[in-house]
Amino acid sequence: MQNSALQIDSSGIQSSLNNTVSSLIEQITPELPHTTFVTDLAFIMIIGAVVTLAFFKIRQPLIIGYLFAGMLIGPLSPLWSWILPEGGPQSDVLEGVGILSDISALNLFSEIGVILLLFVIGIEFPYAKIRSIGREAVGVGTIGLFATLGAVFYAASAFGLNFMDSLFIAAALSISSTAIIVKILEEMGKIKTESSILVLGILIVEDVIAVILISSLQSIALVGSVSIESIVVVVIVATGLIVGTFTVGTRVIPPLIDRVAASEHSEILLLSVLGVCFGYALLANIVGLSVAIGAFLAGVLVAESKSAEVSKLLASPIKDMFVAIFFISVGALMDVSQIENYIFIAIALIAVATGMKFGGNMLGNFIFRQKRGKSLRSAFTLASPRGEFSIVIVKAGVDIGAVSAFLFPLIGIISIVTAFLSPFLIKASDKVVPLLKEKDNE
């Protein structure tokens, strides 16, 4: 009887809470439909701003703040099932409040975020800069990336992940985060050191390989297995698009952008560069490649124009907004309530990926005869952080149904942990390198 009475009381309190919250929201915004993307966007912007400000204050990467904000307001967050245990994530109150109720719209806007992110990254890499990358950076970066990819793929398979899950998570964990590493090096005042210049060159190489990997993995996923024919087709098509970009594209697009810029109308210039961005993404999609590689190449073309910096300044705020939506929506889709089921795999993969990234880069530095101190500093810097491209690769797999949904929260947790570890590893190199120099002098 007592248990029955408690259940009735609990049900009454639950119903009262639901009615109170719904009534409050309706009074605040009586004309706003609370199951639309508008409401979701409001929550994303408000809570995202508050959480990322907090992460900025504690000197953590904003990407991690975005993911954390998404985890807080997402329909899969354990926070809501704790507050509203009877209704759970699908309760009427949650839909009424608008906690990311329109997931399809969020996915659409996050896709725009990926395109704009890679477009602005492409503007940072004009053809002359890509061509001037030293063979050391190309060699060390390639060896470190594919050594890590192979080791993580083997480890993931050993942990029981299926073939496609292992392939996508291996590719994701083989790419170091350019955004996180550059931010940390700038804050530490190391951005112009000899080892950092090598690191930046390697990051450029990894970013270019990452864009190609996204297209290749999607093609492999659609076939269902690794097909030599499909890989050859992807390589040929990608090569054709890249060669066409650097031959015909560089002679046509940059002069057109400069002619538009000469009109001195920022609105027209912005629309023009965005037209190039989405037009090239569409072209890549039509020929069977990822929109990511099209957006990146569009950025490279804009970078060849004389008004590249102005174009970047105009496009960056829009990029920042959609990138924030992308990472917050990714965080919202992470079912962290089941984290105990894969925490061991996350820890193990972090250990394998970090160790192999360090070892692979050290091997590359040894092969290309780099100084020991420079080699150690660059290897420590590149070893840990995973971020934007890691999440983009896994999302590409989830979107086409090629990989398991649990890879989303898995890569999110790995990104957060590795970003947190990165400053400590860079500081560790500051202690290890002098010790080795002292031993050499003995």
C-alpha positions as CSV (number, residue, x, y, z in Angstrom):
1,M,0.0,0.0,0.0
2,Q,2.8,2.4,0.9
3,N,4.6,1.7,-2.3
4,S,1.4,2.3,-4.2
5,A,0.9,5.6,-2.5
6,L,4.5,6.6,-3.3
7,Q,3.9,5.8,-7.0
8,I,0.7,7.8,-7.1
9,D,2.6,10.8,-5.4
10,S,5.5,10.4,-7.8
11,S,3.1,10.3,-10.8
12,G,1.3,13.4,-9.5
13,I,4.5,15.3,-9.0
14,Q,5.7,14.3,-12.5
15,S,2.4,15.4,-14.1
16,S,2.5,18.7,-12.2
17,L,6.1,19.3,-13.2
18,N,5.3,18.6,-16.9
19,N,2.3,21.0,-16.9
20,T,4.3,23.7,-15.1
21,V,7.2,23.6,-17.5
22,S,5.0,23.5,-20.6
23,S,2.8,26.4,-19.3
24,L,5.9,28.5,-18.5
25,I,7.4,28.0,-22.0
26,E,4.1,28.9,-23.6
27,Q,3.7,32.1,-21.6
28,I,7.3,33.2,-22.5
29,T,6.9,32.5,-26.2
30,P,3.2,32.0,-27.0
31,E,3.5,32.2,-30.8
32,L,6.6,30.0,-31.2
33,P,6.0,26.4,-32.3
34,H,8.1,24.4,-29.8
35,T,8.8,21.4,-32.1
36,T,10.6,23.3,-34.8
37,F,14.3,23.9,-35.6
38,V,13.9,27.5,-34.5
39,T,13.6,26.4,-30.9
40,D,16.4,24.0,-31.2
41,L,18.6,26.7,-32.7
42,A,17.8,29.1,-29.8
43,F,18.9,26.5,-27.3
44,I,22.0,25.7,-29.3
45,M,23.1,29.3,-29.5
46,I,22.3,30.2,-25.9
47,I,23.6,27.2,-24.1
48,G,26.4,26.8,-26.5
49,A,27.6,30.4,-25.8
50,V,27.5,29.9,-22.0
51,V,29.3,26.5,-22.1
52,T,32.0,27.5,-24.6
53,L,32.6,30.7,-22.6
54,A,33.2,28.6,-19.5
55,F,35.6,26.3,-21.5
56,F,37.4,29.4,-22.8
57,K,37.9,30.7,-19.3
58,I,39.5,27.3,-18.2
59,R,41.7,27.4,-21.3
60,Q,40.2,24.3,-23.0
61,P,39.6,24.0,-26.8
62,L,36.2,25.4,-27.9
63,I,35.5,22.2,-29.9
64,I,35.3,20.3,-26.6
65,G,33.0,23.0,-25.2
66,Y,30.7,22.5,-28.3
67,L,30.6,18.7,-27.7
68,F,29.9,19.1,-24.0
69,A,27.1,21.7,-24.7
70,G,25.5,19.2,-27.1
71,M,25.7,16.4,-24.6
72,L,23.9,18.7,-22.1
73,I,20.9,19.6,-24.3
74,G,20.7,16.5,-26.4
75,P,17.6,14.2,-26.3
76,L,20.0,11.3,-25.4
77,S,21.5,13.1,-22.5
78,P,21.2,11.2,-19.2
79,L,20.5,14.6,-17.5
80,W,16.9,14.6,-18.9
81,S,16.1,11.0,-18.0
82,W,17.3,11.9,-14.5
83,I,15.1,15.0,-14.2
84,L,12.1,13.4,-15.9
85,P,12.5,9.6,-15.3
86,E,8.9,8.8,-16.2
87,G,9.0,10.4,-19.6
88,G,12.6,9.9,-20.7
89,P,14.1,11.5,-23.7
90,Q,10.9,11.3,-25.8
91,S,8.6,12.9,-23.2
92,D,6.2,15.7,-24.2
93,V,8.0,18.2,-22.0
94,L,11.3,17.7,-23.8
95,E,9.6,18.1,-27.1
96,G,7.8,21.2,-25.8
97,V,11.0,22.8,-24.5
98,G,12.6,22.0,-27.8
99,I,15.7,20.0,-26.8
100,L,17.0,19.3,-30.3
101,S,13.7,17.9,-31.4
102,D,14.3,18.3,-35.2
103,I,17.4,16.1,-35.6
104,S,17.0,15.9,-39.4
105,A,17.3,19.7,-39.7
106,L,20.3,19.7,-37.4
107,N,22.0,17.1,-39.6
108,L,21.3,19.3,-42.6
109,F,22.9,22.4,-41.0
110,S,25.8,20.4,-39.6
111,E,26.5,19.2,-43.2
112,I,26.7,22.9,-44.2
113,G,29.1,23.3,-41.2
114,V,31.4,20.6,-42.6
115,I,31.5,22.2,-46.0
116,L,32.2,25.7,-44.7
117,L,34.8,24.3,-42.2
118,L,36.8,22.6,-45.0
119,F,36.3,25.6,-47.3
120,V,38.0,28.0,-44.8
121,I,40.7,25.5,-44.1
122,G,41.3,25.3,-47.9
123,I,41.8,29.1,-48.0
124,E,44.7,28.7,-45.6
125,F,46.4,26.4,-48.2
126,P,47.1,28.2,-51.4
127,Y,48.7,26.0,-54.1
128,A,52.1,27.6,-53.6
129,K,52.0,26.7,-49.9
130,I,51.0,23.1,-50.6
131,R,53.7,22.8,-53.3
132,S,56.4,24.3,-50.9
133,I,55.8,21.7,-48.2
134,G,59.1,20.0,-47.6
135,R,59.6,16.3,-48.5
136,E,60.4,15.8,-44.8
137,A,56.9,16.9,-43.7
138,V,55.3,14.8,-46.5
139,G,57.3,11.8,-45.6
140,V,57.0,12.0,-41.8
141,G,53.3,12.9,-41.9
142,T,52.4,10.0,-44.3
143,I,54.4,7.4,-42.3
144,G,52.9,8.6,-39.0
145,L,49.4,8.7,-40.3
146,F,49.3,5.3,-42.0
147,A,51.3,3.5,-39.2
148,T,48.7,4.8,-36.8
149,L,45.8,3.8,-39.1
150,G,47.1,0.2,-39.4
151,A,47.8,-0.2,-35.7
152,V,44.4,1.1,-34.6
153,F,42.6,-1.0,-37.2
154,Y,44.3,-4.1,-35.9
155,A,43.6,-3.2,-32.3
156,A,39.9,-2.3,-33.0
157,S,39.4,-5.6,-34.8
158,A,41.0,-7.4,-31.8
159,F,38.5,-5.7,-29.5
160,G,35.6,-7.2,-31.5
161,L,34.7,-4.3,-33.7
162,N,33.5,-5.3,-37.2
163,F,35.4,-4.5,-40.4
164,M,33.8,-1.1,-41.3
165,D,33.7,0.1,-37.7
166,S,37.4,-0.7,-37.3
167,L,38.3,1.0,-40.6
168,F,36.4,4.2,-39.9
169,I,37.7,4.5,-36.3
170,A,41.2,3.8,-37.4
171,A,41.0,6.5,-40.1
172,A,39.5,8.9,-37.5
173,L,42.2,8.3,-34.9
174,S,45.1,8.6,-37.4
175,I,44.4,12.4,-38.0
176,S,45.8,14.9,-35.5
177,S,43.7,18.0,-34.8
178,T,45.0,21.0,-36.6
179,A,42.7,23.4,-34.7
180,I,43.7,22.1,-31.2
181,I,47.4,21.8,-31.9
182,V,47.7,25.3,-33.4
183,K,45.8,26.8,-30.5
184,I,48.0,25.2,-27.9
185,L,51.2,26.2,-29.7
186,E,50.0,29.8,-30.0
187,E,49.1,29.9,-26.3
188,M,52.5,28.5,-25.3
189,G,54.4,30.9,-27.6
190,K,55.9,28.0,-29.6
191,I,54.2,28.6,-32.9
192,K,57.4,29.8,-34.7
193,T,59.9,27.3,-33.3
194,E,61.8,24.9,-35.6
195,S,59.8,21.9,-34.4
196,S,56.5,23.7,-34.7
197,I,57.2,24.6,-38.4
198,L,57.7,20.9,-39.1
199,V,54.5,20.1,-37.1
200,L,52.5,22.6,-39.2
201,G,53.8,21.1,-42.4
202,I,52.8,17.6,-41.2
203,L,49.4,18.9,-40.3
204,I,48.9,20.3,-43.8
205,V,49.8,16.9,-45.2
206,E,47.4,15.1,-42.8
207,D,44.5,17.5,-43.6
208,V,44.9,16.8,-47.3
209,I,45.1,13.0,-46.8
210,A,42.0,13.3,-44.5
211,V,39.9,14.9,-47.2
212,I,40.9,12.1,-49.6
213,L,40.2,9.5,-46.9
214,I,36.7,10.7,-46.4
215,S,35.8,10.2,-50.1
216,S,37.6,6.9,-50.2
217,L,36.0,5.5,-47.1
218,Q,32.5,6.5,-48.2
219,S,33.0,4.7,-51.5
220,I,34.4,1.6,-49.8
221,A,31.4,1.7,-47.4
222,L,28.9,1.8,-50.3
223,V,30.5,-1.2,-51.9
224,G,30.6,-3.0,-48.5
225,S,34.2,-4.2,-48.6
226,V,37.6,-3.1,-49.7
227,S,37.5,-3.3,-53.5
228,I,40.6,-2.5,-55.5
229,E,38.5,-1.4,-58.4
230,S,36.5,1.1,-56.3
231,I,39.7,2.5,-54.7
232,V,41.3,2.9,-58.2
233,V,38.2,4.6,-59.4
234,V,38.1,7.0,-56.4
235,V,41.8,7.8,-56.9
236,I,41.4,8.4,-60.6
237,V,38.4,10.7,-60.2
238,A,39.9,12.5,-57.2
239,T,43.2,13.0,-59.2
240,G,41.2,14.3,-62.2
241,L,39.4,16.8,-60.0
242,I,42.6,17.9,-58.3
243,V,44.5,18.2,-61.5
244,G,41.7,20.1,-63.2
245,T,41.5,22.4,-60.2
246,F,45.2,23.3,-60.3
247,T,45.3,23.7,-64.1
248,V,42.0,25.0,-65.4
249,G,40.4,26.1,-62.1
250,T,43.4,28.3,-61.0
251,R,43.2,30.2,-64.3
252,V,39.5,30.8,-64.2
253,I,38.2,31.2,-60.7
254,P,40.8,33.5,-59.0
255,P,40.6,36.2,-61.7
256,L,36.7,36.1,-61.5
257,I,36.8,36.5,-57.7
258,D,39.3,39.5,-58.0
259,R,37.0,41.1,-60.6
260,V,34.1,40.8,-58.2
261,A,36.2,42.1,-55.3
262,A,37.1,45.2,-57.5
263,S,33.4,46.2,-57.2
264,E,34.1,46.8,-53.5
265,H,30.7,45.3,-52.5
266,S,31.3,42.9,-49.6
267,E,27.9,41.3,-50.0
268,I,28.5,40.4,-53.6
269,L,32.0,39.1,-52.8
270,L,30.6,36.9,-50.0
271,L,27.9,35.5,-52.2
272,S,30.5,34.8,-55.0
273,V,32.9,32.9,-52.8
274,L,30.1,30.9,-51.1
275,G,28.9,30.1,-54.6
276,V,32.3,28.8,-55.5
277,C,32.3,26.8,-52.2
278,F,28.9,25.1,-52.6
279,G,29.3,24.8,-56.4
280,Y,32.5,22.9,-56.1
281,A,31.0,20.8,-53.3
282,L,28.2,20.0,-55.7
283,L,30.6,19.1,-58.5
284,A,32.5,16.7,-56.2
285,N,29.2,15.1,-55.2
286,I,28.1,14.7,-58.8
287,V,31.4,12.9,-59.8
288,G,31.0,10.5,-56.8
289,L,33.3,12.1,-54.3
290,S,32.7,13.6,-50.9
291,V,31.5,17.2,-50.7
292,A,34.4,17.8,-48.3
293,I,37.0,17.4,-50.9
294,G,35.1,19.8,-53.2
295,A,34.8,22.4,-50.4
296,F,38.5,22.1,-49.6
297,L,39.5,22.6,-53.3
298,A,37.2,25.5,-53.6
299,G,39.0,27.1,-50.6
300,V,42.4,26.5,-52.4
301,L,41.1,28.3,-55.5
302,V,39.9,31.2,-53.5
303,A,43.3,31.3,-51.8
304,E,44.9,31.8,-55.2
305,S,43.0,35.1,-55.6
306,K,44.4,38.5,-54.5
307,S,41.3,39.0,-52.3
308,A,41.8,35.7,-50.4
309,E,42.2,37.4,-47.0
310,V,39.0,39.5,-47.5
311,S,37.1,36.5,-48.6
312,K,38.2,34.5,-45.5
313,L,37.2,37.4,-43.2
314,L,33.8,37.5,-44.8
315,A,33.2,33.8,-44.7
316,S,34.7,33.0,-41.3
317,P,31.7,34.3,-39.1
318,I,29.3,32.2,-41.1
319,K,31.6,29.2,-40.9
320,D,32.0,29.7,-37.1
321,M,28.2,29.6,-36.7
322,F,27.6,26.5,-38.7
323,V,30.7,24.7,-37.3
324,A,29.3,25.4,-33.8
325,I,25.9,23.9,-34.8
326,F,27.8,20.9,-36.3
327,F,29.8,20.0,-33.2
328,I,26.9,20.8,-30.8
329,S,24.5,18.6,-32.8
330,V,27.2,15.8,-32.9
331,G,27.4,16.1,-29.1
332,A,23.6,16.0,-28.9
333,L,23.5,12.7,-30.8
334,M,26.0,11.0,-28.6
335,D,24.4,8.5,-26.3
336,V,26.7,9.0,-23.3
337,S,24.4,7.1,-21.0
338,Q,25.9,3.9,-22.4
339,I,29.5,5.1,-21.8
340,E,30.3,2.3,-19.3
341,N,29.8,-0.2,-22.2
342,Y,32.7,1.1,-24.2
343,I,34.9,3.1,-21.8
344,F,37.5,0.3,-21.8
345,I,37.6,0.3,-25.6
346,A,38.0,4.1,-25.6
347,I,40.9,4.0,-23.1
348,A,42.6,1.2,-25.1
349,L,42.2,3.0,-28.4
350,I,43.6,6.2,-26.9
351,A,46.6,4.4,-25.7
352,V,47.2,2.6,-29.0
353,A,46.6,5.7,-31.2
354,T,48.7,8.0,-29.0
355,G,51.6,5.5,-28.7
356,M,51.6,4.6,-32.4
357,K,51.3,8.3,-33.5
358,F,54.3,9.1,-31.4
359,G,56.2,6.0,-32.6
360,G,55.2,6.5,-36.3
361,N,56.4,10.1,-36.3
362,M,59.6,9.2,-34.6
363,L,60.2,6.5,-37.2
364,G,59.5,9.1,-40.0
365,N,61.9,11.6,-38.4
366,F,64.6,8.9,-38.1
367,I,64.2,7.9,-41.8
368,F,64.4,11.6,-42.9
369,R,67.3,12.3,-40.5
370,Q,65.8,15.0,-38.4
371,K,67.5,16.3,-35.3
372,R,66.7,14.3,-32.2
373,G,65.3,17.2,-30.2
374,K,63.2,18.4,-33.1
375,S,61.9,14.9,-33.7
376,L,60.9,14.4,-30.1
377,R,59.1,17.7,-29.8
378,S,57.1,17.2,-33.0
379,A,56.2,13.6,-32.1
380,F,55.0,14.6,-28.6
381,T,53.0,17.5,-30.1
382,L,51.3,15.3,-32.8
383,A,50.7,12.2,-30.6
384,S,47.5,13.0,-28.7
385,P,44.9,15.4,-30.0
386,R,42.0,14.2,-32.2
387,G,39.3,16.6,-33.1
388,E,37.5,18.1,-36.1
389,F,38.5,15.6,-38.9
390,S,38.1,12.6,-36.5
391,I,34.5,13.6,-35.8
392,V,33.8,14.4,-39.5
393,I,35.1,11.0,-40.6
394,V,32.9,9.1,-38.1
395,K,29.9,11.2,-38.9
396,A,30.3,10.5,-42.6
397,G,30.2,6.8,-41.8
398,V,27.2,7.1,-39.5
399,D,25.2,9.2,-42.0
400,I,25.4,6.5,-44.7
401,G,24.7,3.8,-42.2
402,A,28.1,2.2,-42.8
403,V,29.2,2.1,-39.1
404,S,27.6,1.5,-35.7
405,A,26.0,4.4,-34.0
406,F,28.0,3.9,-30.8
407,L,31.1,5.2,-32.7
408,F,29.7,8.7,-32.3
409,P,30.0,8.9,-28.5
410,L,33.2,6.8,-28.6
411,I,35.0,9.4,-30.9
412,G,33.5,12.2,-28.8
413,I,35.0,10.8,-25.6
414,I,38.3,10.1,-27.3
415,S,38.4,13.7,-28.7
416,I,37.7,15.2,-25.2
417,V,40.3,13.1,-23.4
418,T,43.1,13.5,-26.0
419,A,42.5,17.3,-26.2
420,F,42.9,17.5,-22.5
421,L,46.2,15.4,-22.6
422,S,47.8,17.4,-25.4
423,P,49.3,20.3,-23.3
424,F,50.8,17.9,-20.8
425,L,52.5,15.9,-23.6
426,I,53.9,19.1,-25.1
427,K,55.2,20.2,-21.7
428,A,56.7,16.7,-21.3
429,S,58.8,17.2,-24.4
430,D,60.2,20.4,-22.7
431,K,61.5,18.1,-19.9
432,V,62.7,15.2,-22.0
433,V,64.7,17.0,-24.7
434,P,67.0,18.9,-22.2
435,L,67.7,15.6,-20.4
436,L,68.8,13.9,-23.6
437,K,71.0,16.9,-24.5
438,E,72.7,16.6,-21.0
439,K,73.4,12.9,-21.6
440,D,74.9,13.7,-25.0
441,N,77.2,16.2,-23.4
442,E,78.4,13.7,-20.7
